[in-house]
Amino acid sequence: MHAVPSIKGAARIMRGLQRNWAGYAPILHRRSALITDALPPVRPKPVVFPAMPPDAHLGGWTLLAPGQLLLSPTKSAPFINGEVAFVENRTEPPSRAYLKLWEALFRLGRWPVAGETCIDLGACPGGWTWVAASHGAQVTAIDRAPLAESIAALPNVTCRYESAFGLDPATCEPVDWLFSDIIAYPTRLLALAQRWIASGRAARIVMTIKFQGETDHDTAEVFAAIPGGRVLHLWHNKHELTFFWQRGA
Ligand SMILES: C[S@@+](CC[C@H](N)C(=O)[O-])C[C@H]1O[C@@H](n2cnc3c(N)ncnc32)[C@H](O)[C@@H]1O
């Protein structure tokens, strides 16, 4: 926390620490805009996926009062206020859910590639399956509802029409990626993730934890405490979180 008598003074403190700053202005918009103008410009370009996440330093700041600056030279997300803008593909994916998986994989700095295998649970209409298949991976898409025809017809996509909860991981070949975007109660999704982790059949998991009504913080904490796992709220998440897990991490 810094006492800042002037706009120039606020900018001077931040410039003295580093170049790149992202401001958040829930209040004091005009004063915050003037401070932003006094700082070096930070204008990220829309991301063309696949890409590695930015590694340039970025700090965050906000004004608590006209003369009170709260700042942090580092942030948990390397984007301005967590926002990731992609150059979208408006023709191939059958739903906009692909943006959520793009963002998850962009944060990981890793995505399915040719020679890798994926299981996509709750795959319909096929946005996530399209992401994995479009980079050459072999995808088994599982849903009780059918995928969009254009996705089901891809040569590296196999469709299985069944419940993801009835699938015994022990009967599956090991996969490089387990994806899940199933709409279900968080406790059910937790049990599903734990079952796959215990089976040793998935090297990595990316799973949406969907909330219905109240946020289930207790279950989110259990997800976050799984060794090798972490839970993030992505820019493209709505009333949901994304669970990442990697074997041996
Ligand atoms: C949000 S949609 C998935 C969107 C998808 N990821 C995409 O990119 O197009 C959730 C899906 O979960 C599926 N689902 C719900 N319960 C399921 C279950 N028990 N087994 C398999 N799929 C299930 C629904 O049929 C629905 O298609």
The ligand as an SDF file (V2000), in Angstrom:
LIG
                    3D

 27 29  0  0  0  0  0  0  0  0999 V2000
  -21.3060  -28.0380  -21.6130 C   0  0  0  0  0  0  0  0  0  0  0  0
  -21.6800  -29.4300  -22.5920 S   0  0  0  0  0  0  0  0  0  0  0  0
  -20.0960  -29.8440  -23.2460 C   0  0  0  0  0  0  0  0  0  0  0  0
  -19.6220  -28.9160  -24.3380 C   0  0  0  0  0  0  0  0  0  0  0  0
  -18.4130  -29.4570  -25.0420 C   0  0  0  0  0  0  0  0  0  0  0  0
  -17.2420  -29.4840  -24.1770 N   0  0  0  0  0  0  0  0  0  0  0  0
  -18.0620  -28.6700  -26.2730 C   0  0  0  0  0  0  0  0  0  0  0  0
  -16.9700  -28.1230  -26.3340 O   0  0  0  0  0  0  0  0  0  0  0  0
  -18.8530  -28.6210  -27.2050 O   0  0  0  0  0  0  0  0  0  0  0  0
  -21.9170  -30.6610  -21.3920 C   0  0  0  0  0  0  0  0  0  0  0  0
  -22.1860  -32.0380  -21.9520 C   0  0  0  0  0  0  0  0  0  0  0  0
  -22.1350  -32.9950  -20.8920 O   0  0  0  0  0  0  0  0  0  0  0  0
  -22.9440  -34.0580  -21.2910 C   0  0  0  0  0  0  0  0  0  0  0  0
  -23.2280  -34.9410  -20.1650 N   0  0  0  0  0  0  0  0  0  0  0  0
  -23.9800  -34.7120  -19.0740 C   0  0  0  0  0  0  0  0  0  0  0  0
  -23.9920  -35.8160  -18.2890 N   0  0  0  0  0  0  0  0  0  0  0  0
  -23.2270  -36.7350  -18.9200 C   0  0  0  0  0  0  0  0  0  0  0  0
  -22.8530  -38.0770  -18.6140 C   0  0  0  0  0  0  0  0  0  0  0  0
  -23.2760  -38.6850  -17.5140 N   0  0  0  0  0  0  0  0  0  0  0  0
  -22.0350  -38.7140  -19.4680 N   0  0  0  0  0  0  0  0  0  0  0  0
  -21.5960  -38.1150  -20.6020 C   0  0  0  0  0  0  0  0  0  0  0  0
  -21.9300  -36.8540  -20.9380 N   0  0  0  0  0  0  0  0  0  0  0  0
  -22.7420  -36.1860  -20.1060 C   0  0  0  0  0  0  0  0  0  0  0  0
  -24.1770  -33.3920  -21.8690 C   0  0  0  0  0  0  0  0  0  0  0  0
  -24.8750  -34.2720  -22.7260 O   0  0  0  0  0  0  0  0  0  0  0  0
  -23.5520  -32.1980  -22.6160 C   0  0  0  0  0  0  0  0  0  0  0  0
  -23.3870  -32.5250  -23.9780 O   0  0  0  0  0  0  0  0  0  0  0  0
  1  2  1  0
  2  3  1  0
  2 10  1  0
  3  4  1  0
  4  5  1  0
  5  6  1  0
  5  7  1  0
  7  8  2  0
  7  9  1  0
 10 11  1  0
 11 12  1  0
 11 26  1  0
 12 13  1  0
 13 14  1  0
 13 24  1  0
 14 15  1  0
 14 23  1  0
 15 16  2  0
 16 17  1  0
 17 18  1  0
 17 23  2  0
 18 19  1  0
 18 20  2  0
 20 21  1  0
 21 22  2  0
 22 23  1  0
 24 25  1  0
 24 26  1  0
 26 27  1  0
M  CHG  2   2   1   9  -1
M  END
$$$$
